[in-house]
Amino acid sequence: MKRVKRRYLALQLETEEEASQREFLDTVWAAITTLYGEHGASQTGLALIDFNDQKKTALIRVSLSMLQQVRASLASVTQINGKEAALHVVAISGTIKSLKKNIS
């Protein structure tokens, strides 16, 4: 059995108002589903690792094979719960430890 390779993405949210963890995750899933459908979304292996609404940052995990599709979906986000917003990928890494080291 082949091991699934994953990548971790550090994201920066640009929004005037705070967004909750649930609103953020729903928005990301909606963007992926809109571009690639439910089958494509199921292949991403998307998981929320950390979310900080005060700093407006998030860490997510995705499968390596779907990394470019997830990045394209994140770039298509223009609103979170009806409020204008943008998501920026700050860093990408193969481990959480090195990702946190790169962004701090």
RATAQUI-V883541 format. One record per helix or strand of 2 or more residues. SS is the DSSP state (a for helix, b for strand). FROM is the first residue (numbers start at 1). LEN is the number of residues. If there is no record, write none. Layout:
BEGIN
SS FROM LEN
SS FROM LEN
END
This chain:
BEGIN
b 6 10
a 21 23
b 47 6
b 57 7
a 64 12
b 79 2
b 83 11
a 96 8
END
